[in-house]
Each structure stands twice: as structure tokens, then as C-alpha cells.
Amino acid sequence: MAHGPAPEEIAEAKATADAAGARLQRTRASTRPEQRRQAQAELDSALADQLQADADFTRAQRLLPQGAVSRADYDTGLAPRERAHQRVAVLQAALEMLEQGSRSEEIAEAEAALRETVVTASEHCLIVEVTVRPGSVVAAGHAVVVAR
């Protein structure tokens, strides 16, 4: 009778560990330069829209006292200006989040997930038998391997 996991179970466990390692690496790396450039371009576009909305509103402000613009048109000009300012604020916050990278909690979570895929011994030994299958839930203090 064979002891220990089947080759496909070993491959599955290795794939799980590799995936956890890749997730940790991706979390530490956070964002790609392309994402930062895209966010900056979107912010630059929003700033240009804001500039245009401000200019249109300023023009309407100057023309209102002369009667060249109705009060309704003046009031209608407020909404695009406010939307433009809010869009800039949202995109600035998004860019700042990209620049700050992953939160420390996300990194700690990825590190913990990787640690869960590895069994370590306090000293060098020979593993004779693995007593659990990949994916098994094991109570604290329960032996998962027999070693010599």
C-alpha cells in the first residue's frame, strides 16, 4: 500500500503554492506603468474639460449683466462646470491610489495565503507520510506529516 499523496495531488499542491506566490508578487508590484499613464491621461483630459467648463461659465457670468445670456442659460452652465470639477477630483484620487500601491492589509493577506501553502519543520528530517490531502482543513496541533 502506497503512502503519501498521489502525483496529481502533489502537482495540485504545487500549483496552489505557485498561484499564491504569484498573487503575492502581483500585490507587491501593485500597478503597471501603463495603468499609471492611463490614469494620468484621463486626469489630463478631465483637466482640459474643466478648463473649458470654467471658461464657458466665466463667459456666461460676464454676459449675464448685459442681457446677452438668459438667467436660465447661466444656471445651465453651472452643472457642466460642477461635473467637470467633480470628475477631476475623482480622477486625482484614483491616480493617487495607483501611485500609493497596494494596501498593507492586501500584502499581508497575500503573504498569509502563501504561508498556508507551505509546511515547515523545525529541523532537517525525512518525510515518511503525509496524513492529509491538499485542501483538507486541519485543526491546530494536528499532525499533517510523519517525519524521521
Secondary structure, DSSP 4 states (H G I P E B T S, - for coil): ---S--HHHHHHHHHHHHHHHHHHHHHHH-S-HHHHHHHHHHHHHHHHHHHHHHHHHHHHHHHTTTTSS-HHHHHHHHHHHHHHHHHHHHHHHHHHHHHH-S-HHHHHHHHHHHHTT----SS---EEEE-S-TT----TT---EEE-
